[in-house]
């Protein structure tokens, strides 16, 4: 009888345990989850609300404004118009929103894992996409290997339903700008991040440049991860108005198409009567 019991126990399969991924692999999974929604839709529109504080800590109206953007993501060219009181609109202006440049950050669907540009680019220059470190992941025995070349994980903690990772660049500290990530601990969906940026006091990077720390809140629009809010603090000894700045990205939409003239500033004068509002 005892032998039968032992034999039956031996035939019961042991419960399988799934090993917990290493912090470095989790970082690769976070990047992969974000890039699963790339590329973004070909066009997007949004309203950017910028609010900064003066040196006395009070709101600074001279550096605060609202602007609406129409973006073509293939080259990040954009038509922009200032939004004034009573919903009045400003002139048609060509723009190319980007992080770590001498203009407003954006667009909302920007790749937060993308390295900062090696040097300031004029607004007339379309960015050249760089191959991502994880773009062509090797396949080993039918399993994709998630490699992480840009960052190492300093710490990882569970905070409720989130994982909080503190990371630091392995190389190119000025360009690999992520420092902290908060993600869903089950899906690895990105909820919030801390990243470096720059404040340019003059266009073209000719004047002083100050380091900025951005705390970025992420959201979701039609299944695409988007930036919804940014809180920025300027460092490096900067003590003028705008040391504290906030951006809100609102009214984000993905139209199926937009007129080609939106992205050709030479034609703006011809389209004053049919300009978008």
Helices and strands as residue ranges (DSSP letters): H 2-11, H 23-35, E 43-53, E 59-72, E 77-83, G 85-87, E 93-95, E 139-140, E 143-144, E 151-159, E 162-169, E 178-184, E 190-200, G 203-205, E 209-221, E 224-234, E 244-253, G 260-263, G 265-271
